[in-house]
Amino acid sequence: MILFCDTSALLKLYIEEPGSDAVKARLHEAQAVAVCRIAWAQAHAALSRRARETPEDAGTLEQAKAALAADWPRYVVMEINQAVVERGGDYADTFALRAYDSVQLAAAFETGLIAQTPVRFACFDIRLNKAAKLQGMDCL
C-alpha cells in the first residue's frame, strides 16, 4: 500500500495535533509515502502562518520545516503535469473542491495509476475524503 499524504496529513508527521497518531500508524504500514510537489509550498505556508499567529511556537515550527526538508528525499514526489491539472480541474468541477485540493486528489489518483497498487489517501478534509472514496481510494 502507498500512503498518499495531502498537506493536512503530511503536517501531522511534523507537528503534534489531532490525527498525528493515525497518520504515523499508517506511515509504518506503507510500502511508500507519496506527496504532491505542491505540498512543500503548502506546508511551509501553513507552518509560517502558525509561527506568525503563535510566536512562542516559532522555534518548534522551524524544527518542523527542517525535519520536512530532511525527510523530503524519502517521499515519492508526484509532479504536476498537464494530465494532473486537467484531472484536477475535472475534480474541482465534479466535487466542488478548492483548486489545490483537486490537484492533490488528482496527484493521488495518478500515483495509483503509475504504481498499479492500492493508494490510501491521508487527508483531514471531509469533502476531499469523500471525493477520494468516490474515486475508489481508501482513506485514512
N, C-alpha and C positions, 0 to 999 in steps of 0.2 A: 504494500500500500504506500502511495505517495501522499504525504500531508502537504496540502497547499494552504499556506497561511496568507490571508489578506493582512493588511496593515494592523487592523484591530487585534488580530490573533498574534501576529509577529511581535508586537509591542509587549504582549503579556509574557513573553520569554525574557524580557529585559527589565521590566518594572512589575512589582507585585501589585496585582489588582484582582478583583473578582474574575475568575476564569483562568488565571495563570496556571493553577494546578492541572486543570483539564488539558490545556494546550501542552504542558510539559509531559503529561502522561501519554498523549498521542504522539508526541515527538519521539518518545522512546520505542513506540511500536512501529514507526515508519521506516521504510527502506531508504527513503529520501525525503527531503523537505524542499518544496518549491515555493518560489515567490515571484511576483511580477516585478519587473525593473522599477516601476514607479513606487514600489513600497519603500525604497530607500529615501526618496524625497518626502513621501508622506510621513514616514517615521520620524525623520529629522524635524519636519514641521511640527508634528504633534509634540515631540519632546521639547523643542524650543518654546512652543507656546506654553506648555506646562511650566517650564522654568520661569517664564515671564510672569505667569499667574501665581506661582508659588516659589518665590525666590529662595526660600530656605531649602528647597529640594534641588537647586541648580547643580550642585556637585554630584548628586546621585544620578541626575539625568544626563550629565556629561559622561559619567561612567557607563551609562546605558548605551550612549552613542558609540563609545569606544568598544564596548562588547559587541555591538551590532557590526561594527567595522571588522572586528576580528573574526566573527562567525560568517560574514557575508560570502567569502570564497567557498564555504561548505554547502551553500544553498544552490539548488538548481534555479538559475535566474531566467525566467521566461521573458523574452524580448517582446517589445511591442512592434508589430509589423502591420501591414495593411489588412491582412486577414483577421488579426485580433481586433483591430479597431472597428472593422466592419461588423464583426460578430458583436462587439461591444455596443455598437450603435443599434443593432437589432435588439439586444438585450435591454438597452435603455428604453426603446420604444415598447417592447413587449411587456416588460416587468416594471416599468416606471422607476428605473434606477437612476441614481446620480451618475455622472459621467465616469469618474474613476472607479466607482463600484462596478459598473458594467464592464469596464476594461479588466478589472481584477477577475470577474467571473469568466470573461472570455479567455483570459490567460490560463485560468484553472482548467477550463474545458480543453484548451489547446494542449495542456500538459497531459491530459488523459489520452488525447488523440495520438500524440507523439510516443508516449511511453507504452501505450496499449496495456495499461494496468490500472486498477481502481485508484481513484483520487478521493481522498477525504478532504472536504473543504472546511477549513477552520476560519470562522468568522463570527463576529458578535453583533451582526445587524440582522434583525428579523426578516426584513424584506429581501435582503441579499441571500440569506439562507434558504428562504422559500423558493427563490428563483433557482438556486443551485440544486435543490431537491427536484424541481421540475425538469432540470437538465440531466437528472439521473445520478447526481453526486450524493454520496453520503456526507453528512455534515457532523461537525464536532459534537 
